[in-house]
Amino acid sequence: MSAEGFHVHGPHDHEVEHAAHSGDNFSSKLAVTTAVLATVGALFGYLAGGTQNNAAMFKNNAAIQKTEASNQWNYYQAKSNKQNLAELAISLPGVDVERYKAEVIRYKGEKEEIKTKAESFEATSTEWDKKSDEQMHQHHRWALAMTAEQIAISLAAITLLTRKKWLEYAAYSVAAIGIVLGAMAWLHF
């Protein structure tokens, strides 16, 4: 009621009130089903977004580790170049051969440490990539489940308008498929 003492109804208010008070079980049942499906679909959408964000974060971690591995391999290459120069210096006349032999041995040892680090960064990068791929797979399951629920909601709305029983069964079937897809995402299939 407004301050002036009268109330203006919207064009659909009368029909909604009539459906609510008419005891129309068909409409009431579909309205509750639609609300439940919307809630389930929203939950699936939230979980889909979370897994997509995780996948992106994991992929970023993989890229960081790959960059660290690349940096180590570049460092390894620099040590290899220094080792090669020391080996070349050994063959030059009038140089301290023992000094350069010691440098060659030192560079070989340093390269082994660097190689171990680079391989470790590469292994970590591969692990992050695998985790990202797993999250994207799960994201696709959640997204499919959410899409199925949205389709079921659309079918329920069309059912409400047409009152076709076969459309109601189709809506429930698609909703069930969405639930199964959601369960598969939850169980990481």
C-alpha positions in Angstrom: 0.0 0.0 0.0 1.3 3.4 -0.8 1.2 6.6 1.4 -1.9 7.8 -0.5 -3.9 4.7 0.5 -4.1 2.7 -2.7 -1.9 0.0 -4.3 -1.2 -0.5 -8.0 -0.6 -4.1 -9.1 1.9 -5.0 -11.8 0.5 -6.7 -14.9 1.6 -10.1 -13.8 0.8 -9.8 -10.0 -2.7 -11.1 -10.4 -1.7 -14.2 -12.3 1.1 -15.0 -9.8 -1.3 -14.6 -6.9 -3.9 -16.7 -8.7 -1.4 -19.5 -9.3 -0.3 -19.3 -5.7 -3.8 -19.6 -4.3 -5.4 -21.8 -6.9 -3.8 -25.0 -5.5 -2.2 -25.7 -8.9 0.2 -28.4 -7.8 1.8 -28.6 -11.3 2.9 -24.9 -11.2 3.9 -25.1 -7.6 6.0 -28.2 -8.1 7.8 -26.7 -11.1 8.4 -23.5 -9.3 10.1 -25.3 -6.4 12.0 -27.5 -8.9 13.2 -24.4 -10.7 14.4 -22.8 -7.5 16.2 -25.9 -6.5 17.8 -26.3 -9.9 18.9 -22.6 -9.8 20.5 -23.2 -6.5 22.3 -26.3 -7.6 23.3 -24.6 -10.8 24.7 -21.6 -8.9 26.7 -24.0 -6.7 28.1 -25.8 -9.8 29.0 -22.4 -11.3 30.8 -21.4 -8.2 32.8 -24.6 -8.1 33.5 -24.3 -11.8 34.9 -20.8 -11.3 37.1 -22.0 -8.4 38.6 -24.9 -10.4 39.3 -22.6 -13.3 41.0 -20.1 -11.0 43.1 -22.9 -9.5 44.0 -24.2 -13.0 45.2 -20.7 -14.0 47.2 -20.3 -10.8 48.8 -23.7 -11.2 49.7 -22.9 -14.8 51.3 -19.7 -13.6 53.3 -21.6 -11.0 54.4 -24.0 -13.8 55.5 -21.1 -15.9 57.5 -19.6 -13.0 59.3 -22.9 -12.4 59.9 -23.3 -16.1 61.5 -19.8 -16.2 63.7 -20.8 -13.2 64.8 -23.9 -15.0 65.6 -21.9 -18.1 67.6 -19.5 -16.0 69.6 -22.5 -14.5 70.2 -23.9 -18.0 71.5 -20.6 -19.1 73.8 -20.5 -16.1 74.9 -24.0 -17.0 75.7 -22.9 -20.5 77.7 -20.0 -19.2 79.7 -22.4 -17.0 80.2 -24.7 -20.0 81.6 -21.7 -22.0 84.0 -20.9 -19.2 85.0 -24.5 -19.0 85.6 -24.6 -22.7 87.8 -21.5 -22.5 89.8 -23.0 -19.6 90.3 -26.2 -21.7 91.4 -24.1 -24.6 93.8 -22.1 -22.4 95.5 -25.4 -21.4 96.7 -25.9 -24.9 98.2 -22.4 -25.2 101.9 -22.0 -24.8 103.3 -20.2 -21.8 100.2 -20.5 -19.5 99.9 -22.0 -16.0 98.4 -25.4 -17.1 97.7 -26.5 -13.6 95.6 -23.4 -12.9 93.4 -24.0 -15.9 93.1 -27.7 -15.2 91.8 -26.8 -11.7 89.3 -24.4 -13.3 88.1 -27.1 -15.7 87.5 -29.4 -12.7 85.8 -26.6 -10.7 83.5 -25.7 -13.7 82.5 -29.4 -14.1 81.5 -29.6 -10.4 79.6 -26.4 -10.6 77.8 -27.5 -13.7 76.6 -30.7 -12.0 75.0 -28.6 -9.2 73.4 -26.3 -11.7 72.1 -29.2 -13.8 70.5 -30.8 -10.7 68.8 -27.5 -9.8 67.5 -27.1 -13.4 66.1 -30.6 -13.5 64.4 -30.0 -10.2 62.8 -26.8 -11.5 61.7 -28.7 -14.6 60.2 -31.5 -12.5 58.3 -29.0 -10.3 57.0 -27.3 -13.4 55.8 -30.5 -14.8 54.0 -31.3 -11.5 52.3 -27.8 -11.6 51.3 -28.4 -15.2 49.7 -31.7 -14.3 47.8 -30.1 -11.4 46.6 -27.4 -13.8 45.4 -30.0 -16.3 43.5 -31.9 -13.6 41.8 -28.7 -12.4 40.8 -27.8 -16.0 39.3 -31.3 -16.4 37.3 -30.8 -13.2 36.3 -27.3 -14.3 34.9 -28.7 -17.5 32.8 -31.2 -15.5 31.5 -28.5 -13.3 30.7 -26.2 -16.3 28.9 -29.1 -18.0 26.9 -29.8 -14.9 26.0 -26.1 -14.5 25.0 -25.9 -18.2 22.8 -29.0 -17.8 21.0 -27.4 -14.8 20.5 -24.1 -16.8 19.0 -26.1 -19.7 16.7 -28.0 -17.2 15.6 -24.6 -15.8 14.7 -23.4 -19.3 12.8 -26.6 -20.0 10.9 -26.2 -16.7 9.9 -22.7 -17.7 8.7 -23.9 -21.1 6.9 -26.7 -19.3 5.1 -24.2 -17.1 4.0 -22.3 -20.1 3.0 -25.2 -22.3 1.9 -27.7 -19.5 3.4 -30.5 -21.6 4.1 -33.5 -19.4 6.9 -34.8 -21.7 8.7 -31.5 -21.3 8.5 -31.9 -17.6 10.2 -35.3 -17.9 12.8 -33.8 -20.2 13.6 -31.1 -17.6 14.0 -33.7 -14.9 16.1 -35.9 -17.1 18.5 -33.0 -18.0 18.6 -32.0 -14.4 19.6 -35.6 -13.4 22.3 -35.5 -16.1 23.6 -32.3 -14.5 23.6 -33.9 -11.1 25.5 -36.9 -12.4 28.1 -34.6 -14.1 28.4 -32.6 -10.8 29.0 -35.9 -8.9 31.7 -36.8 -11.5 33.3 -33.4 -11.0 33.1 -33.8 -7.2 34.7 -37.3 -7.4 37.4 -36.1 -9.9 36.3 -38.3 -12.8 
